[in-house]
Amino acid sequence: MPDLGRFSCWVEVDGARLKEYSLEYSADGTEATCWIPSEVDKEFSVHWTDSNSTPSRTIYGYVKVDGMDCGGYPLLLVRAGGRWLGTGHRDSVSVSPTTRRSLLFGRQQFTDDDRFLDTSISPDLGTICPELDDVFVYRTPPMPRQYAALPSNAQKLHERSKKATGHSVQFGTEFRRYVPLGARIDITNTVAESLKRLAKFTFKYRPIDLLKANGIAPPDPPRPVPRPAAIEVIPDEDEEVIASKIKALQDQLAAIRKKTQRPVTKVKKEIKVEKSIFLPGEVIDLT
């Protein structure tokens, strides 16, 4: 998490803080820059804290995305551990007195139309820039509240543009905001004038594959190679030992065969002579 003295800031997606890479600080310690991974159609929120705030000062948190101003709010003060903790976050932008649009990462739009070659492109494209300022708040006569004029569609870039980053910040569908009963949120009578910038954070967002390809994020760990199945190796035996085992097996086989074979008995054939049923001298009449 980038820290500038008592100030901290981070970006969340799905309630989890995004990992930061290549964190750098300015020489005077008031600016921090890092890279974060972005994912298409994922809503995000920007969070900041002041670990040693005070009610005697008013600190505003401002956010710019791709160079577009998303407005600012005073930090909410909470008493914690004997000190005042200031907190704030931004996950959407007011576009009317009753509606807001969420912040999300979208796919960058490209075109081959040469008319877009000369289109002015913000140098802050591909960045989310929260800033914490010491401000002076004073009252004014009632005046209409200003709302962000957001583009209806994502800015198109020419396919040969050097500012191509893969993703850009876009805005979700309008949703109704909470409005206290009887409140006049379309009118304001206060102005916050910045006295001093206390801290500035710059989050450069890119697709994670692009961060890995450029050596900013570490590559994926190599997949483990499956180990080959173990092969049982039978050591060579002496030829005499092998011959002895073969002889023993042959003897066992011969013994088994001998037990299972029946002895062959030869039967002598005899001619049976039937006794005559005629008496000697008896005459047989064959007519």
Backbone torsions as a table, in degrees:
resi	resn	phi	psi	omega
1	MET	NA	128.3	177.5
2	PRO	-67.0	128.8	177.4
3	ASP	-122.4	133.8	173.7
4	LEU	-124.8	89.6	-175.5
5	GLY	65.0	-120.4	-178.5
6	ARG	-87.3	-2.1	-177.7
7	PHE	-100.9	137.2	176.3
8	SER	-131.9	152.7	-179.0
9	CYS	-151.9	148.1	178.2
10	TRP	-159.2	167.5	179.2
11	VAL	-118.4	136.5	-179.3
12	GLU	-118.2	147.0	171.2
13	VAL	-133.4	128.7	-178.0
14	ASP	55.5	35.5	176.7
15	GLY	77.9	3.7	-179.9
16	ALA	-118.0	139.4	-178.8
17	ARG	-71.7	134.7	177.8
18	LEU	-73.1	144.7	178.3
19	LYS	-72.4	137.9	179.7
20	GLU	-103.6	145.6	-179.5
21	TYR	-128.1	151.2	173.9
22	SER	50.9	56.5	-179.9
23	LEU	-71.4	131.0	179.4
24	GLU	-132.8	150.2	179.8
25	TYR	-124.0	149.6	175.6
26	SER	-75.2	162.9	-177.6
27	ALA	-63.1	-34.1	-178.6
28	ASP	-87.0	-0.7	175.2
29	GLY	73.5	20.9	180.0
30	THR	-109.7	-4.2	-179.6
31	GLU	-133.0	143.3	177.0
32	ALA	-134.1	140.8	-179.5
33	THR	-132.4	139.7	177.3
34	CYS	-156.1	174.3	178.2
35	TRP	-111.5	144.8	176.1
36	ILE	-135.1	152.4	177.7
37	PRO	-82.3	141.2	177.4
38	SER	-117.2	153.4	-179.3
39	GLU	-137.0	133.0	-174.5
40	VAL	-59.0	136.8	175.9
41	ASP	68.0	17.9	176.1
42	LYS	-98.8	123.6	174.5
43	GLU	-73.1	148.4	179.9
44	PHE	-136.5	164.1	176.9
45	SER	-137.7	149.6	-179.6
46	VAL	-109.9	132.0	-176.5
47	HIS	-124.9	148.0	176.5
48	TRP	-148.5	154.4	179.0
49	THR	-139.3	153.0	171.7
50	ASP	-123.3	108.5	-172.1
51	SER	-75.5	-8.5	-178.4
52	ASN	-145.1	62.5	-177.7
53	SER	-86.3	-177.0	179.7
54	THR	-155.5	143.1	178.8
55	PRO	-67.2	-15.9	-177.7
56	SER	-77.9	-8.5	179.1
57	ARG	-126.9	150.4	177.2
58	THR	-112.3	121.4	-180.0
59	ILE	-115.9	128.4	178.7
60	TYR	-104.7	144.5	172.0
61	GLY	-108.3	123.0	179.5
62	TYR	-113.0	153.0	177.7
63	VAL	-136.0	135.4	170.2
64	LYS	-121.7	137.9	177.2
65	VAL	-124.4	125.9	-177.1
66	ASP	52.1	31.2	179.6
67	GLY	86.5	-5.3	-179.8
68	MET	-90.6	133.6	-178.7
69	ASP	-78.1	125.8	179.1
70	CYS	-105.7	11.2	177.9
71	GLY	84.4	-178.4	-178.3
72	GLY	-148.5	162.6	-180.0
73	TYR	-141.6	152.7	174.8
74	PRO	-71.2	149.4	177.6
75	LEU	-68.6	142.3	176.0
76	LEU	-84.5	127.0	-176.9
77	LEU	-95.3	133.8	178.1
78	VAL	-131.9	133.8	178.4
79	ARG	-80.7	121.3	-177.7
80	ALA	-145.9	122.9	176.2
81	GLY	60.5	35.8	179.1
82	GLY	79.6	3.6	179.1
83	ARG	-129.5	163.6	175.9
84	TRP	-92.7	125.7	177.5
85	LEU	-107.0	123.4	177.4
86	GLY	-99.1	132.1	-178.8
87	THR	-132.8	156.2	176.2
88	GLY	-166.4	161.4	176.5
89	HIS	-157.8	163.1	178.5
90	ARG	-141.7	121.0	177.9
91	ASP	-126.9	-1.6	-179.1
92	SER	-158.7	174.1	-176.8
93	VAL	-130.3	135.6	176.2
94	SER	-73.1	128.5	178.1
95	VAL	-118.5	-6.9	176.1
96	SER	-161.9	172.6	179.7
97	PRO	-60.1	-21.9	-174.3
98	THR	-124.2	-1.1	-176.3
99	THR	-132.5	157.2	177.9
100	ARG	-137.8	166.1	174.5
101	ARG	-131.3	134.2	-176.1
102	SER	-75.6	157.0	175.6
103	LEU	-89.2	135.8	177.8
104	LEU	-152.4	158.1	174.7
105	PHE	-85.9	133.6	178.5
106	GLY	-129.7	166.1	178.8
107	ARG	-76.6	132.7	-179.4
108	GLN	-67.3	138.2	-177.7
109	GLN	-94.9	131.9	-179.6
110	PHE	-120.5	155.7	177.6
111	THR	-146.5	155.0	175.2
112	ASP	-100.2	9.0	177.6
113	ASP	-70.9	116.9	-176.3
114	ASP	-66.6	-12.5	176.0
115	ARG	-64.9	-22.0	-179.7
116	PHE	-86.1	-2.7	178.8
117	LEU	-65.2	-33.2	-177.4
118	ASP	-98.4	7.9	-180.0
119	THR	-67.5	134.4	179.2
120	SER	-69.9	127.3	-179.2
121	ILE	-117.8	130.8	-179.3
122	SER	-63.3	135.3	175.7
123	PRO	-65.8	-13.2	-179.6
124	ASP	-94.8	9.9	177.2
125	LEU	-59.4	133.3	-179.2
126	GLY	89.4	16.6	-178.7
127	THR	-131.3	152.2	170.2
128	ILE	-121.1	119.6	-171.2
129	CYS	-124.0	94.7	170.6
130	PRO	-80.8	147.3	-179.9
131	GLU	-141.1	137.9	178.6
132	LEU	-113.1	123.8	-176.4
133	ASP	-123.1	144.5	168.4
134	ASP	-82.9	121.0	-173.0
135	VAL	-123.1	160.7	173.0
136	PHE	-115.3	121.6	-177.7
137	VAL	-102.6	128.1	178.7
138	TYR	-134.8	158.0	-176.9
139	ARG	-88.0	149.8	178.0
140	THR	-136.6	168.6	171.2
141	PRO	-60.8	149.5	179.7
142	PRO	-53.9	136.8	179.9
143	MET	-148.1	156.5	-179.2
144	PRO	-61.6	140.2	177.4
145	ARG	-76.5	141.7	-179.6
146	GLN	-91.3	141.2	179.2
147	TYR	-123.7	154.2	-176.5
148	ALA	-66.8	134.8	175.0
149	ALA	-95.0	91.7	-174.9
150	LEU	-87.6	147.3	177.1
151	PRO	-67.5	144.3	-179.6
152	SER	-72.1	-29.0	179.8
153	ASN	-132.8	161.8	177.8
154	ALA	-64.8	142.7	179.6
155	GLN	-64.5	132.8	178.5
156	LYS	-88.6	142.0	176.4
157	LEU	-118.1	148.0	173.9
158	HIS	-69.3	145.0	-175.4
159	GLU	-62.8	-16.9	177.4
160	ARG	-97.8	7.7	-178.3
161	SER	-65.7	138.8	178.2
162	LYS	-81.1	-6.7	179.2
163	LYS	-94.0	9.2	179.2
164	ALA	-64.1	124.8	-179.5
165	THR	-121.9	-7.1	-179.6
166	GLY	96.2	-41.6	-179.3
167	HIS	-129.0	163.7	172.7
168	SER	-148.0	160.9	176.4
169	VAL	-79.1	129.7	177.3
170	GLN	-127.1	-179.5	-172.4
171	PHE	-128.7	135.9	-176.6
172	GLY	-76.1	-176.6	179.2
173	THR	-65.9	144.6	179.4
174	GLU	-60.9	140.8	173.9
175	PHE	-135.7	155.7	-176.9
176	ARG	-75.7	138.0	177.7
177	ARG	-96.0	160.1	177.6
178	TYR	-75.2	129.2	178.6
179	VAL	-126.9	118.0	178.1
180	PRO	-58.6	144.9	-177.8
181	LEU	-59.3	126.3	177.5
182	GLY	83.0	-1.1	-178.1
183	ALA	-75.2	143.4	176.2
184	ARG	-104.2	81.0	-176.5
185	ILE	-82.6	-5.9	177.7
186	ASP	-85.9	-4.8	-179.2
187	ILE	-123.5	141.6	175.8
188	THR	-133.2	153.4	176.9
189	ASN	-133.6	24.4	176.6
190	THR	-132.4	152.9	176.8
191	VAL	-134.4	135.0	177.3
192	ALA	-103.0	114.9	179.7
193	GLU	-102.0	123.7	-178.1
194	SER	-70.2	128.9	177.2
195	LEU	-98.8	-38.1	-177.0
196	LYS	-160.3	136.5	173.4
197	ARG	-81.0	124.8	-177.3
198	LEU	-95.0	-36.2	-178.1
199	ALA	-158.8	144.6	176.3
200	LYS	-136.3	132.6	179.3
201	PHE	-119.2	137.7	177.1
202	THR	-123.9	115.2	177.1
203	PHE	-103.8	113.0	176.4
204	LYS	-90.6	116.4	-176.1
205	TYR	-103.3	141.4	177.4
206	ARG	-150.7	159.4	172.0
207	PRO	-58.7	143.0	-175.8
208	ILE	-59.8	-35.2	179.0
209	ASP	-64.1	-35.1	178.3
210	LEU	-70.3	-38.5	177.1
211	LEU	-63.4	-38.9	178.6
212	LYS	-69.0	-42.1	-178.4
213	ALA	-63.5	-31.1	-179.4
214	ASN	-92.5	6.4	176.8
215	GLY	75.4	13.9	179.1
216	ILE	-83.1	-44.0	174.9
217	ALA	-103.7	145.5	-179.6
218	PRO	-66.1	149.0	178.9
219	PRO	-69.8	165.3	176.6
220	ASP	-64.0	143.4	177.2
221	PRO	-63.7	145.2	-179.6
222	PRO	-63.7	145.0	178.6
223	ARG	-72.4	138.7	179.2
224	PRO	-64.9	135.7	179.4
225	VAL	-85.1	124.5	-179.6
226	PRO	-62.0	135.5	180.0
227	ARG	-76.2	138.6	178.7
228	PRO	-66.1	150.6	179.5
229	ALA	-61.9	142.2	-179.1
230	ALA	-67.9	136.1	179.1
231	ILE	-106.8	123.9	-179.7
232	GLU	-74.8	124.4	-179.5
233	VAL	-103.7	119.5	179.0
234	ILE	-95.5	121.5	-178.2
235	PRO	-66.4	147.6	177.9
236	ASP	-63.9	141.1	178.7
237	GLU	-109.7	161.0	178.9
238	ASP	-65.3	142.2	-177.5
239	GLU	-61.3	-36.6	179.7
240	GLU	-65.1	-38.0	179.1
241	VAL	-65.5	-43.3	179.5
242	ILE	-63.2	-44.0	179.4
243	ALA	-62.2	-37.8	179.2
244	SER	-64.7	-41.3	179.3
245	LYS	-66.1	-39.9	178.3
246	ILE	-62.9	-43.1	179.2
247	LYS	-61.5	-41.5	-179.9
248	ALA	-64.7	-41.9	178.8
249	LEU	-65.0	-39.2	178.5
250	GLN	-64.8	-40.4	178.1
251	ASP	-62.8	-41.4	178.9
252	GLN	-63.7	-40.5	179.4
253	LEU	-65.3	-40.3	179.1
254	ALA	-64.9	-39.3	179.5
255	ALA	-64.6	-40.2	179.8
256	ILE	-65.5	-41.8	178.9
257	ARG	-63.1	-39.6	-178.5
258	LYS	-63.5	-37.5	-179.2
259	LYS	-72.1	-31.9	-175.1
260	THR	-86.9	-12.9	-179.3
261	GLN	-86.7	134.4	177.1
262	ARG	-89.3	145.3	177.9
263	PRO	-70.2	140.1	-179.2
264	VAL	-89.3	118.7	-179.5
265	THR	-102.1	125.7	179.8
266	LYS	-83.4	130.8	-179.3
267	VAL	-104.6	122.7	179.9
268	LYS	-79.2	128.1	179.8
269	LYS	-83.0	129.0	177.9
270	GLU	-122.0	143.7	178.4
271	ILE	-92.4	122.2	-178.9
272	LYS	-86.7	126.0	-180.0
273	VAL	-99.9	117.5	-179.4
274	GLU	-76.7	140.8	176.9
275	LYS	-71.5	140.4	-179.6
276	SER	-72.3	141.1	179.5
277	ILE	-98.3	4.7	178.1
278	PHE	-102.5	145.4	177.6
279	LEU	-87.7	152.5	178.6
280	PRO	-63.8	138.0	178.1
281	GLY	81.2	-1.3	-179.0
282	GLU	-78.4	136.0	-178.9
283	VAL	-101.7	132.2	-179.3
284	ILE	-106.1	126.0	179.7
285	ASP	-88.7	118.0	-178.1
286	LEU	-101.6	5.0	-178.6
287	THR	-87.4	NA	NA
